[in-house]
């Protein structure tokens, strides 16, 4: 993509985000066609928004989501600071365009992992983690058919990011069986989805390590205090105004969201 096409695409996405409306499609002459194009538009979008960020979100760490988008690797996008919330959280009926519920393990960093000449090991990444949290990411795409979009467009829309609601979590996280961590999502009291920690790239900590090294390869580093959510551990479930969603992560705790009617 040319710099002009990248900027035009990013401006369309920015306007939809600030205006809280759907785009039907992107013009053919400024639609990202490759993953590299998608990341370039994402970066320009973030520049235009000029909103502080507070970490990273990971997508497609779950095999069934990779199959949906016909890819074989995760992606990353930024968590905008206004999108990070503590549980319980309420959202008004007009705050969100879409409400896709993804139950995810999140980590908060105690220290940074700056770029360096070699990859980070899982042990090194674990040593930089301050705490582990239960979370629900609410996917808020700016295309009605976001689940059917080509991956470059998803990347361009900052990974179809939305609010990330985190539970209190724990700093004593190393003793938790991350792989077998039970994840149960209930919507209006009824079980809507179930999964386990291993659905996030085999281990949520492995997903975090993937991110650290993906950033490292680009000369970027994770910073102290940043939050990273590591991809959904259970099938994505749509919600609607009037719904109450509670995700239970066994010993890691619960997250509660109410979508007001």
C-alpha positions as CSV (number, residue, x, y, z in Angstrom):
1,X,0.0,0.0,0.0
2,X,1.1,3.5,-0.7
3,X,1.4,6.0,2.2
4,X,-1.7,7.8,0.9
5,X,-3.8,4.6,0.7
6,X,-2.7,3.7,4.3
7,X,-3.7,7.1,5.6
8,X,-7.1,7.1,3.7
9,X,-7.9,3.6,5.1
10,X,-6.9,4.6,8.6
11,X,-9.0,7.8,8.5
12,X,-12.1,5.8,7.4
13,X,-11.6,3.5,10.3
14,X,-10.9,6.3,12.7
15,X,-14.1,8.1,11.7
16,X,-16.2,5.0,12.1
17,X,-14.7,4.4,15.6
18,X,-15.3,8.0,16.8
19,X,-18.7,8.1,15.2
20,X,-19.6,4.7,16.5
21,X,-21.0,3.4,13.2
22,X,-20.4,0.4,10.8
23,X,-18.5,0.6,7.6
24,X,-20.1,-1.4,4.8
25,X,-16.7,-2.0,3.2
26,X,-13.4,-0.3,2.4
27,X,-12.8,1.2,-1.0
28,X,-10.8,-1.2,-3.2
29,X,-8.0,1.3,-3.7
30,X,-7.2,1.5,0.0
31,X,-8.1,-1.9,1.3
32,X,-5.2,-3.8,2.9
33,X,-4.4,-7.0,1.1
34,X,-1.6,-8.4,3.2
35,X,-0.9,-8.9,6.9
36,X,1.9,-6.3,6.6
37,X,-0.6,-3.8,5.1
38,X,-3.0,-4.5,7.9
39,X,-0.4,-3.8,10.6
40,X,0.7,-0.6,8.8
41,X,-2.9,0.7,8.7
42,X,-3.3,-0.3,12.4
43,X,-0.3,1.8,13.3
44,X,-1.5,4.8,11.3
45,X,-5.0,4.4,12.9
46,X,-3.4,4.5,16.4
47,X,-1.4,7.6,15.4
48,X,-4.6,9.3,14.2
49,X,-6.6,8.4,17.3
50,X,-3.8,9.7,19.5
51,X,-5.3,7.7,22.4
52,X,-2.9,6.3,25.1
53,X,-2.4,2.6,25.0
54,X,-2.0,0.2,28.0
55,X,-0.9,-3.1,26.5
56,X,-1.7,-5.6,23.8
57,X,-4.5,-7.9,22.8
58,X,-3.8,-11.3,21.1
59,X,-6.2,-12.8,18.6
60,X,-6.4,-16.2,16.9
61,X,-4.4,-18.1,19.6
62,X,-7.4,-20.5,19.5
63,X,-7.3,-23.1,16.8
64,X,-11.0,-22.8,15.9
65,X,-10.6,-19.0,15.4
66,X,-7.6,-19.6,13.2
67,X,-9.6,-21.9,11.0
68,X,-12.4,-19.3,10.8
69,X,-10.0,-16.7,9.4
70,X,-7.9,-19.3,7.4
71,X,-4.6,-18.5,9.1
72,X,-2.1,-20.5,11.1
73,X,-0.7,-17.9,13.5
74,X,-2.0,-15.3,16.1
75,X,-2.0,-11.6,15.6
76,X,-1.6,-8.7,18.0
77,X,-3.2,-5.2,18.4
78,X,-3.1,-2.5,21.0
79,X,-5.3,-2.1,24.1
80,X,-6.5,1.5,24.2
81,X,-6.4,2.8,27.8
82,X,-10.1,3.8,27.9
83,X,-11.0,0.2,27.0
84,X,-9.4,-1.4,30.0
85,X,-11.9,-1.9,32.9
86,X,-12.2,-3.7,36.2
87,X,-15.0,-6.3,36.9
88,X,-17.9,-5.8,37.4
89,X,-18.6,-3.5,34.5
90,X,-21.8,-2.2,32.9
91,X,-22.1,-0.9,29.3
92,X,-24.9,1.2,28.0
93,X,-27.1,0.0,25.1
94,X,-25.5,2.3,22.5
95,X,-21.9,2.1,23.6
96,X,-21.0,-0.8,21.4
97,X,-21.6,-1.9,17.9
98,X,-21.0,-5.6,18.4
99,X,-20.7,-7.7,21.6
100,X,-18.6,-10.7,20.9
101,X,-17.6,-12.3,24.2
102,X,-14.2,-13.9,24.5
103,X,-13.0,-15.4,27.8
104,X,-9.3,-14.8,28.1
105,X,-6.4,-15.1,30.5
106,X,-4.7,-11.7,30.9
107,X,-1.2,-10.9,32.3
108,X,0.1,-7.7,33.8
109,X,3.8,-7.0,33.4
110,X,6.0,-6.2,36.4
111,X,8.9,-5.2,34.2
112,X,9.6,-4.6,30.6
113,X,11.0,-7.0,28.0
114,X,12.9,-4.7,25.7
115,X,14.0,-5.7,22.2
116,X,17.2,-7.6,22.0
117,X,19.1,-9.8,19.6
118,X,17.7,-13.1,20.6
119,X,14.3,-14.5,21.5
120,X,12.9,-14.6,25.0
121,X,12.3,-17.9,26.7
122,X,9.0,-18.7,28.6
123,X,11.0,-18.6,31.9
124,X,12.3,-15.2,31.1
125,X,8.8,-14.0,30.2
126,X,7.3,-15.5,33.3
127,X,9.9,-13.6,35.4
128,X,8.5,-10.4,34.1
129,X,4.9,-11.1,35.0
130,X,3.3,-9.3,38.0
131,X,-0.1,-10.9,38.0
132,X,-2.5,-13.2,36.1
133,X,-6.2,-12.2,35.6
134,X,-9.5,-13.6,34.3
135,X,-10.9,-11.4,31.6
136,X,-13.6,-11.0,29.0
137,X,-12.8,-9.1,25.8
138,X,-15.9,-7.7,24.2
139,X,-15.2,-7.7,20.4
140,X,-16.5,-4.4,19.0
141,X,-15.9,-4.5,15.2
142,X,-16.7,-1.7,12.9
143,X,-18.0,-4.0,10.1
144,X,-21.2,-5.9,10.7
145,X,-19.6,-9.0,9.0
146,X,-16.4,-8.8,11.0
147,X,-16.2,-12.6,11.4
148,X,-16.1,-13.0,7.6
149,X,-13.5,-10.3,6.9
150,X,-10.1,-11.0,5.4
151,X,-7.4,-11.0,8.1
152,X,-5.7,-7.8,6.9
153,X,-8.9,-5.8,7.4
154,X,-9.3,-7.2,11.0
155,X,-5.7,-6.1,11.7
156,X,-6.3,-2.7,10.2
157,X,-9.3,-2.2,12.6
158,X,-6.9,-2.7,15.5
159,X,-7.9,-6.3,15.7
160,X,-11.6,-5.5,16.1
161,X,-10.8,-4.5,19.6
162,X,-13.3,-3.5,22.2
163,X,-13.5,-3.3,26.0
164,X,-11.3,-5.6,28.1
165,X,-12.8,-6.3,31.5
166,X,-10.4,-7.9,34.0
167,X,-11.0,-9.6,37.3
168,X,-8.8,-9.0,40.3
169,X,-6.5,-11.9,39.5
170,X,-3.5,-13.0,41.6
171,X,0.2,-12.3,41.9
172,X,0.6,-15.9,43.2
173,X,-0.2,-17.3,39.7
174,X,2.7,-19.8,39.2
175,X,0.9,-22.6,41.1
176,X,-2.2,-22.4,38.9
177,X,-2.6,-25.2,36.3
178,X,-2.8,-22.9,33.4
179,X,-3.4,-25.6,30.8
180,X,-6.3,-27.2,32.6
181,X,-7.7,-24.0,34.0
182,X,-11.5,-24.4,33.6
183,X,-13.3,-21.6,31.7
184,X,-17.1,-21.4,31.8
185,X,-19.1,-18.5,30.3
186,X,-22.7,-18.1,31.5
187,X,-25.1,-15.6,29.8
188,X,-28.2,-14.8,31.9
189,X,-27.4,-17.7,34.2
190,X,-27.1,-20.4,31.4
191,X,-23.9,-22.0,30.3
192,X,-23.1,-20.5,26.9
193,X,-19.5,-21.7,26.3
194,X,-16.8,-23.8,28.0
195,X,-13.1,-24.2,27.5
196,X,-9.7,-24.4,29.2
197,X,-6.5,-22.4,29.4
198,X,-4.7,-24.7,26.9
199,X,-6.9,-23.4,24.2
200,X,-4.8,-20.2,24.1
201,X,-1.9,-21.5,22.0
202,X,-1.4,-24.5,24.3
203,X,-0.7,-22.3,27.3
204,X,-1.5,-18.6,28.0
205,X,2.1,-18.1,29.0
206,X,3.2,-19.5,25.7
207,X,0.9,-17.0,24.0
208,X,2.5,-14.1,26.0
209,X,5.9,-15.4,25.0
210,X,4.9,-15.4,21.4
211,X,3.9,-11.8,21.7
212,X,7.2,-10.8,23.4
213,X,9.1,-12.4,20.5
214,X,6.9,-11.0,17.8
215,X,7.5,-7.5,19.2
216,X,11.2,-8.3,19.7
217,X,11.5,-9.1,16.0
218,X,10.1,-5.7,15.1
219,X,12.4,-3.8,17.6
220,X,9.5,-3.2,20.0
221,X,9.3,-4.3,23.7
222,X,6.7,-4.9,26.3
223,X,6.7,-2.4,29.1
224,X,6.3,-2.6,32.9
225,X,2.6,-2.1,33.8
226,X,1.2,-3.2,30.5
227,X,-1.7,-5.7,30.3
228,X,-1.8,-8.5,27.7
229,X,-4.8,-10.6,27.0
230,X,-3.8,-13.9,25.4
231,X,-6.7,-15.0,23.2
232,X,-10.0,-16.7,23.9
233,X,-10.1,-20.0,25.8
234,X,-13.7,-20.8,24.8
235,X,-15.9,-20.3,21.7
236,X,-16.8,-16.7,21.0
237,X,-20.4,-16.0,22.0
238,X,-22.5,-13.0,20.8
239,X,-24.3,-11.0,23.4
240,X,-27.1,-8.3,23.1
241,X,-28.4,-5.5,25.2
242,X,-30.1,-6.8,28.3
243,X,-27.7,-9.7,28.8
244,X,-25.6,-10.4,31.8
245,X,-22.3,-12.4,31.2
246,X,-20.2,-14.1,33.9
247,X,-17.0,-15.9,33.0
248,X,-15.6,-18.2,35.7
249,X,-12.0,-19.2,35.6
250,X,-11.8,-21.7,38.5
251,X,-9.1,-20.7,41.0
252,X,-8.4,-17.5,39.0
253,X,-11.8,-16.0,39.7
254,X,-14.7,-14.5,37.9
255,X,-15.5,-11.6,35.5
256,X,-19.0,-10.0,35.3
257,X,-20.4,-7.7,32.6
258,X,-23.9,-6.3,32.3
259,X,-25.1,-4.9,28.9
260,X,-27.9,-2.5,29.7
261,X,-31.1,-2.7,27.6
